[in-house]
Amino acid sequence: MGIIKAICISDKRGIQKHEVERAVLDPRWGIAGDAHGGDWHRQVSLLSYEKVEEFRDRGAEVGPGAFAENLLVEGFDFRAMPVGSRFGSGTAVLEMTQIGKECHTHCQIYQKMGDCIMPREGVFAVVLQGGEIAVGDELTLLPPSEAPRKLRAAVLILSDKGSRGEREDKCGPLMERMLKEADYDTVETLVIPDEGKQIEEELIRFSEGRQVDLVLTSGGTGFSSRDVTPEATMAVASRMVPGIAEAMRAYSMQITKRAMLSRGVAAIRGRTLIVNLPGSPKAVEESLSYVLPELAHGLEILRGEAEDCART
C-alpha cells in the first residue's frame, strides 16, 4: 500500500507543476486541469517519494512537482514494477503504461546536479476508472486481472517522407489490422525518419519502457544509404533470431526474386522480439501473413509461459 504525498499539475506546458490538495482523475484526459493530459498513454506521471528523498540527501533542493511528476507516492518502487500494474484509490483506477522517459534536453536539475531521476525512475499511467483523489489518500496495488493478457505490440514506421507528412503511411494501418486479427493489442504506432540513433531510442523505449512483446518495423531494409533499420536493430539486440528473417525472404522469393535484396533482421532485446519488415504494403502483408501465426509461441517462451518448441 502507498500514500499519496503530493498531487501536482500545471496549467500549461513548459512551466513547473504546482501542488494541489485534491484532483479529479478522468479516463478521457488524466488529471483534470493538468496541461499534460490527453488521449494518450502518458496521462498521469508517478514518482516514488523515497527516490526523491534519496536525491535530496545528495544535496538537491527539490520540492513536489520539480520532476514534472503528477503524483508523488510513498511506499512503492514504481521502477521495479511491470507495465500493466494497476493501482486504486477510492473509485479511481490507474494502469501503468510506461517506465522511464526519454530526455532530449537536460533540465535545470540535471544541469545543477549532473543527474535527474525522472527519466529512469518516473512511470506513466492511464486512467481506467475515474474518481477524486487527495493528498494523504491510500494508493493500493490491485491484483492482476484474471483474464488472459493479450500479447502487446508496437509498430514503428521508418520513412523520411512519411515523418514529414509528405507521404501517406499505408503500412502502419495494415500492420495494426493484421495484429488485431491475430488477437494482439497494438499499444502504439509511430512514424519517424530513417535516423539510426532515433530508431535505436524508440526500440529501447518500446522494449524497456513500454515492455511490449513484439515490435514490428517497416522500412529502411534496402540498399540506400538511409536504410539503417537492420543496423539500428542489431545495435540494441541482446540476441539475434535469424530464422524469422530467413523464412520471410525464402517465402517472398517465391513471389519475387528481388526479395533477396532485403536486409531485414529479427532480434530479441530483453523480453521483446523485434522484426524488420519491408517498406511496401504488399511486401508487408506477404511477409507478416507468413510469419505472424508462428510468433505467438516464441513470445510465450520469451515470457516464460511455454517451455520449448519441440514436437512429439
C-alpha positions as CSV (number, residue, x, y, z in Angstrom):
1,M,0.0,0.0,0.0
2,G,1.2,3.5,-0.8
3,I,0.3,7.0,0.3
4,I,-0.2,10.0,-2.0
5,K,2.3,12.6,-0.6
6,A,1.6,15.3,-3.3
7,I,-0.5,16.0,-6.3
8,C,1.0,18.4,-8.8
9,I,-0.4,19.9,-12.0
10,S,0.5,22.7,-14.4
11,D,-2.0,24.9,-16.3
12,K,0.1,24.9,-19.4
13,R,3.1,23.0,-20.8
14,G,6.6,24.3,-20.3
15,I,6.1,25.5,-16.7
16,Q,6.8,23.8,-13.4
17,K,3.9,21.9,-11.8
18,H,2.4,23.3,-8.6
19,E,0.7,21.4,-5.7
20,V,-3.0,21.0,-5.2
21,E,-4.7,19.2,-2.3
22,R,-7.3,17.4,-4.4
23,A,-7.8,16.4,-8.0
24,V,-10.2,14.5,-10.3
25,L,-8.9,11.6,-12.4
26,D,-10.7,11.5,-15.8
27,P,-10.3,8.5,-18.1
28,R,-10.6,10.8,-21.1
29,W,-7.8,13.1,-20.0
30,G,-5.8,12.1,-16.9
31,I,-5.8,14.7,-14.1
32,A,-8.4,17.4,-14.8
33,G,-6.7,20.7,-15.2
34,D,-3.3,19.4,-16.0
35,A,-1.9,20.5,-19.4
36,H,-0.1,17.3,-19.9
37,G,-3.2,15.1,-20.0
38,G,-4.9,13.9,-23.2
39,D,-5.9,10.8,-25.1
40,W,-2.6,9.0,-25.0
41,H,-0.6,6.5,-22.9
42,R,1.1,9.1,-20.6
43,Q,-1.9,10.7,-19.0
44,V,-0.5,10.7,-15.4
45,S,3.1,10.6,-14.2
46,L,4.1,9.0,-10.9
47,L,7.3,9.1,-8.9
48,S,8.3,7.3,-5.7
49,Y,8.6,9.6,-2.7
50,E,11.6,7.6,-1.4
51,K,13.5,8.2,-4.7
52,V,13.0,12.0,-4.3
53,E,14.2,11.8,-0.6
54,E,17.4,9.9,-1.7
55,F,18.0,12.6,-4.3
56,R,17.5,15.3,-1.6
57,D,20.1,13.6,0.6
58,R,22.6,14.1,-2.2
59,G,22.1,17.9,-1.8
60,A,19.4,18.6,-4.3
61,E,16.8,21.3,-3.3
62,V,13.7,19.9,-4.9
63,G,10.1,20.0,-3.9
64,P,7.0,18.3,-5.2
65,G,6.5,18.8,-8.9
66,A,10.1,19.6,-9.5
67,F,10.5,16.5,-11.7
68,A,7.2,17.2,-13.5
69,E,5.5,14.3,-11.7
70,N,1.7,14.4,-11.1
71,L,1.7,12.0,-8.2
72,L,4.4,11.7,-5.6
73,V,3.7,8.4,-3.8
74,E,5.3,6.9,-0.7
75,G,5.6,3.1,-0.4
76,F,6.1,1.9,-4.0
77,D,9.2,1.4,-6.0
78,F,7.5,2.0,-9.3
79,R,10.6,1.3,-11.4
80,A,10.6,-2.3,-10.1
81,M,7.0,-2.9,-11.2
82,P,6.0,-4.3,-14.6
83,V,4.0,-2.3,-17.1
84,G,0.3,-3.3,-16.7
85,S,0.4,-2.9,-12.9
86,R,-2.8,-1.4,-11.7
87,F,-3.4,0.9,-8.7
88,G,-6.6,2.0,-7.0
89,S,-7.5,5.0,-4.8
90,G,-11.2,5.2,-3.9
91,T,-13.1,4.7,-7.1
92,A,-10.2,5.7,-9.3
93,V,-8.0,3.0,-11.1
94,L,-4.7,3.7,-12.9
95,E,-2.8,1.3,-15.1
96,M,1.0,1.7,-15.6
97,T,1.8,2.1,-19.3
98,Q,5.5,3.1,-19.5
99,I,8.6,3.1,-17.3
100,G,11.0,6.0,-17.7
101,K,11.0,8.9,-20.1
102,E,13.3,9.9,-22.9
103,C,15.2,13.1,-22.0
104,H,16.1,15.2,-25.1
105,T,17.1,18.4,-23.3
106,H,18.6,18.4,-19.8
107,C,16.5,20.2,-17.2
108,Q,17.8,22.7,-14.6
109,I,18.0,19.9,-12.0
110,Y,20.4,17.9,-14.3
111,Q,22.4,21.0,-15.1
112,K,22.9,21.7,-11.3
113,M,23.2,18.1,-10.0
114,G,24.6,16.3,-13.1
115,D,21.6,13.9,-12.7
116,C,17.8,13.8,-12.9
117,I,15.8,10.8,-11.6
118,M,12.6,11.3,-13.6
119,P,13.9,9.7,-16.9
120,R,14.8,6.4,-15.1
121,E,12.5,6.4,-12.0
122,G,9.3,8.1,-13.2
123,V,6.5,6.0,-14.6
124,F,3.3,6.8,-16.6
125,A,-0.2,5.6,-16.4
126,V,-3.6,5.9,-17.9
127,V,-6.9,6.4,-16.0
128,L,-9.1,3.3,-16.4
129,Q,-11.7,4.5,-14.0
130,G,-12.3,8.0,-12.8
131,G,-12.6,9.4,-9.3
132,E,-11.4,12.0,-6.9
133,I,-8.0,11.7,-5.1
134,A,-6.5,13.8,-2.3
135,V,-3.1,14.2,-0.6
136,G,-2.9,11.6,2.2
137,D,-5.1,9.1,0.4
138,E,-4.0,5.5,0.1
139,L,-2.9,4.1,-3.2
140,T,-3.3,0.3,-3.4
141,L,-1.7,-2.2,-5.8
142,L,-4.6,-4.1,-7.3
143,P,-4.4,-7.8,-8.0
144,P,-3.7,-8.8,-11.7
145,S,-6.7,-9.3,-13.9
146,E,-7.8,-12.9,-14.1
147,A,-8.4,-12.6,-17.8
148,P,-5.5,-13.8,-20.0
149,R,-3.3,-11.0,-21.1
150,K,-3.1,-10.3,-24.8
151,L,0.2,-10.1,-26.5
152,R,1.2,-6.5,-26.8
153,A,2.8,-5.0,-29.9
154,A,4.2,-1.7,-31.2
155,V,4.6,-0.6,-34.8
156,L,7.5,1.6,-35.9
157,I,7.4,3.0,-39.4
158,L,10.7,4.3,-40.8
159,S,10.2,6.9,-43.5
160,D,11.7,10.3,-44.1
161,K,8.8,11.5,-46.3
162,G,6.2,9.9,-44.0
163,S,7.6,11.6,-40.9
164,R,7.4,14.9,-42.7
165,G,3.8,14.3,-43.8
166,E,4.8,14.2,-47.5
167,R,3.6,10.6,-47.9
168,E,0.6,8.7,-46.5
169,D,1.7,5.8,-44.4
170,K,-0.3,2.7,-45.5
171,C,1.9,0.1,-43.8
172,G,1.0,1.1,-40.2
173,P,-2.7,0.7,-40.5
174,L,-2.2,-2.6,-42.4
175,M,0.0,-4.0,-39.6
176,E,-2.4,-2.8,-37.0
177,R,-5.3,-4.6,-38.7
178,M,-3.3,-7.8,-39.1
179,L,-2.2,-7.7,-35.4
180,K,-5.7,-7.2,-34.3
181,E,-6.9,-10.1,-36.3
182,A,-4.2,-12.2,-34.6
183,D,-5.5,-11.0,-31.2
184,Y,-2.6,-8.7,-30.4
185,D,-3.1,-5.4,-28.6
186,T,-1.2,-2.7,-30.6
187,V,-0.3,-0.1,-27.9
188,E,1.4,2.4,-30.1
189,T,2.2,3.2,-33.8
190,L,4.9,5.7,-34.6
191,V,6.3,7.2,-37.8
192,I,9.9,8.5,-37.6
193,P,12.7,9.4,-40.1
194,D,15.4,6.9,-41.2
195,E,17.8,8.1,-38.4
196,G,19.8,5.3,-36.8
197,K,20.1,6.8,-33.3
198,Q,16.4,7.7,-33.2
199,I,15.4,4.2,-34.3
200,E,17.6,2.8,-31.5
201,E,16.0,5.0,-28.9
202,E,12.4,4.0,-29.9
203,L,13.3,0.3,-30.0
204,I,14.7,0.6,-26.5
205,R,11.7,2.6,-25.3
206,F,9.3,0.0,-26.7
207,S,11.1,-2.9,-25.2
208,E,12.1,-1.5,-21.8
209,G,9.8,1.5,-21.2
210,R,6.6,0.1,-22.7
211,Q,7.6,-3.6,-22.3
212,V,5.8,-4.8,-25.4
213,D,6.1,-8.4,-26.5
214,L,6.6,-7.6,-30.2
215,V,7.9,-4.6,-32.2
216,L,7.3,-4.6,-35.9
217,T,9.3,-2.2,-38.0
218,S,8.6,-1.3,-41.6
219,G,11.0,0.4,-44.0
220,G,14.8,1.0,-44.1
221,T,15.8,-2.5,-45.0
222,G,17.1,-1.9,-48.6
223,F,20.4,-0.8,-50.1
224,S,20.0,3.0,-49.8
225,S,22.5,4.8,-47.6
226,R,19.5,5.9,-45.5
227,D,18.3,2.3,-45.0
228,V,19.7,1.7,-41.5
229,T,16.9,-0.2,-39.7
230,P,18.8,-3.5,-39.6
231,E,21.9,-1.8,-38.1
232,A,19.8,0.0,-35.5
233,T,18.1,-3.2,-34.6
234,M,21.3,-5.1,-34.2
235,A,22.8,-2.3,-32.1
236,V,20.1,-2.7,-29.4
237,A,19.8,-6.5,-29.7
238,S,20.8,-8.9,-27.0
239,R,20.2,-12.0,-29.2
240,M,19.6,-12.5,-32.9
241,V,16.8,-14.6,-34.4
242,P,18.0,-15.3,-37.9
243,G,15.3,-17.9,-38.7
244,I,12.5,-15.3,-38.9
245,A,14.2,-13.1,-41.4
246,E,15.4,-16.1,-43.4
247,A,11.9,-17.5,-43.5
248,M,10.4,-14.2,-44.8
249,R,13.0,-13.9,-47.5
250,A,12.6,-17.5,-48.6
251,Y,8.8,-17.1,-48.8
252,S,9.0,-13.8,-50.6
253,M,11.5,-15.3,-53.1
254,Q,8.6,-17.4,-54.4
255,I,6.8,-14.2,-55.3
256,T,9.7,-12.0,-56.5
257,K,13.4,-12.8,-56.7
258,R,14.1,-9.2,-55.5
259,A,13.3,-10.4,-52.0
260,M,16.9,-11.5,-51.8
261,L,17.8,-7.8,-51.6
262,S,16.0,-7.3,-48.3
263,R,18.4,-6.8,-45.4
264,G,15.8,-7.1,-42.6
265,V,16.7,-8.9,-39.4
266,A,14.9,-10.2,-36.3
267,A,16.3,-9.8,-32.8
268,I,15.5,-10.0,-29.1
269,R,16.0,-7.3,-26.5
270,G,15.1,-8.4,-23.0
271,R,11.7,-10.0,-23.4
272,T,10.8,-8.2,-26.6
273,L,11.0,-9.6,-30.2
274,I,11.9,-7.0,-32.9
275,V,11.1,-8.0,-36.5
276,N,12.1,-5.8,-39.5
277,L,9.5,-5.8,-42.3
278,P,9.8,-4.3,-45.8
279,G,8.6,-0.8,-46.6
280,S,5.8,-1.5,-49.1
281,P,2.3,-2.6,-48.1
282,K,2.3,-5.5,-50.5
283,A,5.6,-6.9,-49.1
284,V,4.5,-6.2,-45.5
285,E,1.3,-8.2,-46.0
286,E,3.1,-11.1,-47.7
287,S,5.9,-11.3,-45.1
288,L,3.7,-10.8,-42.0
289,S,1.0,-13.2,-43.0
290,Y,3.6,-15.9,-43.4
291,V,5.4,-15.5,-40.0
292,L,2.8,-14.0,-37.7
293,P,1.0,-17.2,-36.9
294,E,4.2,-18.7,-35.6
295,L,5.4,-15.8,-33.5
296,A,3.0,-16.3,-30.6
297,H,4.6,-19.5,-29.4
298,G,8.1,-17.9,-29.4
299,L,6.7,-14.9,-27.5
300,E,5.2,-17.2,-24.9
301,I,8.6,-18.9,-24.4
302,L,10.2,-15.4,-24.1
303,R,7.6,-14.5,-21.4
304,G,8.3,-17.8,-19.6
305,E,4.8,-19.2,-20.4
306,A,5.9,-22.1,-22.6
307,E,8.8,-24.5,-22.3
308,D,10.2,-25.2,-25.8
309,C,9.4,-25.6,-29.4
310,A,9.9,-29.4,-29.6
311,R,7.2,-31.5,-31.3
312,T,6.4,-35.0,-30.2
